[in-house]
Amino acid sequence: MSAPDQLASSVFSLFLRMHRLMNRRMADQGASLARTKLLLFLDRRGPARAADIAEFFDNAPRTVTEAIDGLERDGLVVRAPDAHDRRVKRVSITESGRRVIGETEPLRQGLIDGVFGVLDAGEQAALSGMMTRMLAALDEQERSDRPQ
């Protein structure tokens, strides 16, 4: 296996294992990582169309609609008409949704701190720079795949 292959495998493994552990920890607390990620998206970016959410998470629109239905049923989000297009509904997080984030965020942050905290500040900065360059290379790969 080439060095880049090994690095790609390690990055993928790190992500997958962190994701699984976070899912388990949230489930132990009666929460869901998928629901929390959607709530964090709305909290950080503001009201969004279901189509925008589906595109961001690379999910089927039906999957996102079902997730929003559940969150709305639980009072964690609300749908409201778009100010510029009555056909469109915007999804917003509620105060109850923000409380859920407040309960789950320490779990997420604890895992991140536990994994990335083994690196000193210099190593974190170096890794951040490397990730930025690799993401830029991925952006270029994606651009070259798009029809002109």
Backbone as CSV, one residue per row, in Angstrom:
resi,resn,N_x,N_y,N_z,CA_x,CA_y,CA_z,C_x,C_y,C_z
1,MET,0.856,-1.182,0.000,0.000,0.000,0.000,0.901,1.244,0.000
2,SER,0.595,2.175,-0.884,1.400,3.393,-0.980,1.181,4.275,0.249
3,ALA,2.106,5.205,0.468,1.985,6.116,1.617,0.694,6.932,1.544
4,PRO,0.323,7.514,0.377,-0.953,8.228,0.330,-2.159,7.321,0.600
5,ASP,-2.094,6.071,0.116,-3.172,5.114,0.392,-3.309,4.870,1.895
6,GLN,-2.165,4.693,2.551,-2.170,4.443,3.993,-2.722,5.653,4.748
7,LEU,-2.322,6.848,4.339,-2.832,8.062,4.980,-4.340,8.194,4.784
8,ALA,-4.809,7.948,3.564,-6.247,8.028,3.289,-7.004,7.024,4.146
9,SER,-6.470,5.837,4.267,-7.098,4.801,5.089,-7.143,5.224,6.554
10,SER,-6.073,5.825,7.032,-6.026,6.276,8.433,-7.017,7.409,8.691
11,VAL,-7.102,8.369,7.766,-8.045,9.486,7.936,-9.472,8.952,7.945
12,PHE,-9.780,8.060,7.017,-11.118,7.486,6.938,-11.447,6.710,8.217
13,SER,-10.482,5.921,8.691,-10.683,5.138,9.909,-10.911,6.049,11.117
14,LEU,-10.121,7.121,11.220,-10.286,8.074,12.324,-11.689,8.661,12.305
15,PHE,-12.127,9.125,11.139,-13.458,9.711,11.015,-14.531,8.690,11.382
16,LEU,-14.451,7.498,10.812,-15.476,6.479,11.037,-15.560,6.079,12.512
17,ARG,-14.406,5.880,13.139,-14.397,5.482,14.545,-14.911,6.590,15.449
18,MET,-14.538,7.849,15.146,-15.067,8.972,15.941,-16.583,9.062,15.772
19,HIS,-17.055,8.891,14.555,-18.488,8.968,14.261,-19.243,7.876,15.029
20,ARG,-18.739,6.658,14.986,-19.397,5.539,15.681,-19.401,5.748,17.195
21,LEU,-18.270,6.189,17.739,-18.192,6.424,19.181,-19.148,7.537,19.597
22,MET,-19.204,8.607,18.804,-20.124,9.699,19.111,-21.564,9.214,19.057
23,ASN,-21.887,8.410,18.062,-23.240,7.848,17.964,-23.580,7.037,19.215
24,ARG,-22.648,6.186,19.650,-22.881,5.363,20.845,-23.074,6.225,22.092
25,ARG,-22.202,7.218,22.264,-22.303,8.078,23.451,-23.609,8.861,23.458
26,MET,-24.017,9.361,22.307,-25.279,10.108,22.246,-26.464,9.175,22.487
27,ALA,-26.413,7.973,21.918,-27.499,7.011,22.126,-27.624,6.666,23.609
28,ASP,-26.490,6.539,24.290,-26.514,6.272,25.738,-27.221,7.381,26.503
29,GLN,-27.213,8.595,25.954,-27.860,9.749,26.585,-29.271,9.981,26.022
30,GLY,-29.731,9.064,25.169,-31.057,9.203,24.582,-31.101,10.198,23.429
31,ALA,-29.945,10.529,22.870,-29.875,11.498,21.770,-29.481,10.769,20.488
32,SER,-29.412,11.515,19.415,-29.039,10.969,18.118,-28.056,11.913,17.447
33,LEU,-26.983,11.358,16.910,-25.989,12.175,16.224,-26.594,12.812,14.975
34,ALA,-27.396,12.059,14.229,-28.001,12.608,13.005,-28.888,13.809,13.326
35,ARG,-29.718,13.682,14.351,-30.595,14.792,14.734,-29.779,15.982,15.228
36,THR,-28.752,15.699,16.011,-27.918,16.770,16.552,-27.186,17.499,15.433
37,LYS,-26.688,16.765,14.431,-25.998,17.418,13.317,-26.950,18.350,12.567
38,LEU,-28.193,17.938,12.382,-29.160,18.788,11.693,-29.466,20.026,12.531
39,LEU,-29.623,19.840,13.842,-29.873,20.991,14.716,-28.687,21.949,14.726
40,LEU,-27.469,21.416,14.766,-26.273,22.272,14.724,-26.208,23.051,13.411
41,PHE,-26.551,22.389,12.307,-26.572,23.062,11.010,-27.498,24.271,11.054
42,LEU,-28.723,24.069,11.557,-29.700,25.163,11.615,-29.277,26.238,12.603
43,ASP,-28.681,25.841,13.705,-28.255,26.810,14.711,-27.130,27.695,14.176
44,ARG,-26.218,27.101,13.436,-25.057,27.845,12.946,-25.347,28.633,11.676
45,ARG,-26.217,28.125,10.813,-26.443,28.753,9.508,-27.765,29.496,9.411
46,GLY,-28.640,29.280,10.375,-29.933,29.944,10.331,-30.940,29.149,9.529
47,PRO,-32.131,29.698,9.372,-33.201,28.997,8.666,-32.764,28.544,7.272
48,ALA,-33.216,27.347,6.900,-32.811,26.782,5.611,-33.963,26.003,4.989
49,ARG,-33.906,25.879,3.682,-34.862,25.033,2.971,-34.436,23.577,3.150
50,ALA,-35.402,22.679,3.115,-35.088,21.251,3.213,-34.125,20.838,2.094
51,ALA,-34.301,21.405,0.906,-33.415,21.079,-0.222,-31.969,21.475,0.074
52,ASP,-31.776,22.612,0.749,-30.419,23.051,1.106,-29.793,22.108,2.128
53,ILE,-30.617,21.653,3.060,-30.135,20.715,4.078,-29.744,19.396,3.416
54,ALA,-30.603,18.904,2.521,-30.323,17.649,1.816,-29.016,17.743,1.032
55,GLU,-28.823,18.875,0.358,-27.598,19.058,-0.427,-26.374,19.101,0.476
56,PHE,-26.463,19.828,1.583,-25.316,19.953,2.490,-24.891,18.589,3.035
57,PHE,-25.872,17.773,3.462,-25.557,16.475,4.055,-25.487,15.355,3.024
58,ASP,-25.720,15.692,1.746,-25.713,14.702,0.670,-26.705,13.576,0.965
59,ASN,-27.918,13.987,1.385,-28.999,13.044,1.664,-30.097,13.197,0.630
60,ALA,-30.891,12.160,0.495,-32.067,12.240,-0.366,-33.059,13.216,0.268
61,PRO,-33.754,14.004,-0.545,-34.735,14.942,0.007,-35.754,14.270,0.926
62,ARG,-36.204,13.075,0.586,-37.193,12.369,1.419,-36.624,12.070,2.810
63,THR,-35.356,11.693,2.868,-34.700,11.404,4.148,-34.704,12.649,5.029
64,VAL,-34.378,13.779,4.435,-34.341,15.036,5.188,-35.748,15.438,5.622
65,THR,-36.716,15.280,4.737,-38.102,15.614,5.093,-38.564,14.787,6.288
66,GLU,-38.250,13.510,6.297,-38.630,12.640,7.422,-37.933,13.083,8.710
67,ALA,-36.656,13.452,8.602,-35.919,13.916,9.786,-36.531,15.212,10.318
68,ILE,-36.851,16.129,9.417,-37.462,17.399,9.823,-38.832,17.149,10.445
69,ASP,-39.603,16.227,9.857,-40.914,15.880,10.425,-40.776,15.449,11.884
70,GLY,-39.791,14.581,12.154,-39.576,14.105,13.524,-39.142,15.214,14.460
71,LEU,-38.229,16.060,14.001,-37.766,17.178,14.829,-38.907,18.167,15.094
72,GLU,-39.735,18.392,14.087,-40.863,19.303,14.261,-41.884,18.718,15.242
73,ARG,-42.139,17.426,15.117,-43.057,16.740,16.027,-42.585,16.862,17.482
74,ASP,-41.261,16.844,17.674,-40.685,16.947,19.013,-40.483,18.399,19.459
75,GLY,-40.874,19.355,18.616,-40.772,20.763,18.982,-39.372,21.340,18.903
76,LEU,-38.483,20.681,18.152,-37.093,21.126,18.079,-36.834,22.052,16.896
77,VAL,-37.711,21.990,15.885,-37.644,22.894,14.738,-39.062,23.310,14.364
78,VAL,-39.151,24.377,13.584,-40.436,24.818,13.024,-40.236,25.131,11.550
79,ARG,-41.299,24.944,10.800,-41.304,25.318,9.386,-42.108,26.605,9.260
80,ALA,-41.623,27.507,8.434,-42.328,28.774,8.196,-42.191,29.128,6.720
81,PRO,-43.179,29.839,6.179,-43.083,30.247,4.772,-41.885,31.164,4.543
82,ASP,-41.269,31.014,3.385,-40.166,31.881,2.985,-40.727,33.273,2.682
83,ALA,-40.016,34.293,3.081,-40.476,35.664,2.882,-40.552,36.051,1.409
84,HIS,-39.759,35.391,0.555,-39.685,35.768,-0.851,-40.405,34.802,-1.790
85,ASP,-40.730,33.601,-1.287,-41.360,32.594,-2.137,-42.315,31.764,-1.287
86,ARG,-43.594,32.003,-1.435,-44.603,31.327,-0.601,-44.595,29.812,-0.774
87,ARG,-44.067,29.333,-1.889,-44.041,27.882,-2.126,-42.995,27.185,-1.263
88,VAL,-42.047,27.948,-0.772,-40.909,27.397,-0.029,-41.135,27.538,1.469
89,LYS,-40.755,26.491,2.215,-40.770,26.541,3.679,-39.330,26.581,4.162
90,ARG,-39.099,27.416,5.153,-37.783,27.482,5.795,-37.882,26.793,7.143
91,VAL,-36.872,26.036,7.471,-36.817,25.296,8.728,-35.910,26.062,9.677
92,SER,-36.400,26.292,10.899,-35.636,27.021,11.918,-35.581,26.190,13.197
93,ILE,-34.505,26.355,13.928,-34.373,25.683,15.223,-35.172,26.461,16.273
94,THR,-35.733,25.745,17.237,-36.472,26.370,18.338,-35.584,26.443,19.579
95,GLU,-36.078,27.093,20.604,-35.331,27.124,21.871,-35.152,25.714,22.427
96,SER,-36.155,24.863,22.278,-36.015,23.473,22.723,-34.904,22.778,21.950
97,GLY,-34.800,23.064,20.658,-33.717,22.508,19.853,-32.360,22.977,20.335
98,ARG,-32.277,24.239,20.712,-31.014,24.774,21.247,-30.662,24.110,22.582
99,ARG,-31.676,23.801,23.378,-31.415,23.103,24.648,-30.836,21.709,24.383
100,VAL,-31.360,21.029,23.361,-30.834,19.704,23.008,-29.363,19.816,22.617
101,ILE,-29.035,20.822,21.826,-27.630,21.040,21.464,-26.799,21.268,22.727
102,GLY,-27.319,22.069,23.640,-26.607,22.328,24.889,-26.338,21.067,25.684
103,GLU,-27.244,20.104,25.586,-27.065,18.836,26.304,-26.089,17.905,25.594
104,THR,-26.068,17.941,24.268,-25.229,17.005,23.520,-23.853,17.567,23.158
105,GLU,-23.737,18.883,23.116,-22.469,19.494,22.715,-21.298,19.073,23.616
106,PRO,-21.471,18.945,24.934,-20.338,18.492,25.749,-19.838,17.095,25.351
107,LEU,-20.741,16.214,24.908,-20.318,14.885,24.444,-19.440,15.012,23.194
108,ARG,-19.905,15.811,22.247,-19.175,16.020,20.998,-17.822,16.669,21.268
109,GLN,-17.845,17.724,22.065,-16.614,18.454,22.354,-15.628,17.588,23.144
110,GLY,-16.130,16.783,24.053,-15.259,15.901,24.825,-14.525,14.902,23.947
111,LEU,-15.225,14.346,22.965,-14.586,13.401,22.058,-13.533,14.112,21.199
112,ILE,-13.890,15.256,20.671,-12.942,16.012,19.842,-11.703,16.387,20.653
113,ASP,-11.919,16.897,21.869,-10.784,17.275,22.722,-9.934,16.064,23.078
114,GLY,-10.581,14.931,23.322,-9.850,13.720,23.686,-8.982,13.182,22.562
115,VAL,-9.462,13.321,21.330,-8.706,12.811,20.182,-7.658,13.828,19.711
116,PHE,-8.084,15.065,19.459,-7.154,16.059,18.929,-6.308,16.699,20.017
117,GLY,-6.710,16.528,21.271,-5.957,17.085,22.390,-4.634,16.382,22.640
118,VAL,-4.422,15.213,22.013,-3.133,14.538,22.172,-2.044,15.250,21.364
119,LEU,-2.465,16.141,20.471,-1.515,16.923,19.683,-1.260,18.251,20.386
120,ASP,-0.008,18.687,20.393,0.269,19.998,20.973,-0.167,21.085,19.978
121,ALA,-0.080,22.329,20.392,-0.571,23.438,19.568,0.116,23.490,18.204
122,GLY,1.407,23.241,18.175,2.147,23.251,16.907,1.685,22.137,15.976
123,GLU,1.476,20.954,16.544,1.005,19.825,15.732,-0.412,20.087,15.211
124,GLN,-1.253,20.673,16.063,-2.613,21.001,15.621,-2.578,22.007,14.475
125,ALA,-1.716,23.023,14.592,-1.599,24.034,13.537,-1.078,23.399,12.246
126,ALA,-0.095,22.516,12.366,0.451,21.851,11.184,-0.617,20.974,10.529
127,LEU,-1.352,20.216,11.329,-2.413,19.363,10.794,-3.492,20.211,10.125
128,SER,-3.838,21.318,10.746,-4.842,22.216,10.168,-4.391,22.723,8.800
129,GLY,-3.138,23.112,8.700,-2.603,23.575,7.416,-2.625,22.476,6.363
130,MET,-2.256,21.278,6.777,-2.280,20.152,5.836,-3.705,19.846,5.380
131,MET,-4.634,19.861,6.307,-6.033,19.589,5.963,-6.560,20.654,5.006
132,THR,-6.192,21.904,5.233,-6.628,22.988,4.345,-6.122,22.746,2.928
133,ARG,-4.870,22.346,2.793,-4.308,22.078,1.458,-4.977,20.869,0.805
134,MET,-5.242,19.823,1.594,-5.880,18.634,1.026,-7.326,18.927,0.629
135,LEU,-8.024,19.731,1.421,-9.396,20.112,1.054,-9.399,20.954,-0.220
136,ALA,-8.416,21.811,-0.383,-8.309,22.602,-1.616,-8.060,21.677,-2.813
137,ALA,-7.236,20.653,-2.632,-6.991,19.687,-3.704,-8.273,18.922,-4.035
138,LEU,-9.053,18.598,-3.016,-10.330,17.912,-3.235,-11.308,18.832,-3.962
139,ASP,-11.326,20.106,-3.583,-12.161,21.081,-4.299,-11.814,21.077,-5.787
140,GLU,-10.529,21.070,-6.089,-10.075,21.070,-7.484,-10.515,19.790,-8.199
141,GLN,-10.419,18.660,-7.519,-10.876,17.387,-8.101,-12.377,17.448,-8.409
142,GLU,-13.142,18.013,-7.469,-14.592,18.116,-7.684,-14.912,19.049,-8.841
143,ARG,-14.188,20.168,-8.933,-14.415,21.103,-10.040,-14.133,20.437,-11.382
144,SER,-13.097,19.628,-11.439,-12.747,18.984,-12.712,-13.765,17.904,-13.097
145,ASP,-14.551,17.419,-12.149,-15.586,16.428,-12.437,-16.878,17.047,-12.948
146,ARG,-17.069,18.342,-12.713,-18.309,19.017,-13.133,-18.286,19.307,-14.618
147,PRO,-19.435,19.104,-15.270,-19.492,19.463,-16.698,-19.340,20.973,-16.862
148,GLN,-18.663,21.376,-17.897,-18.441,22.801,-18.155,-19.584,23.356,-18.862
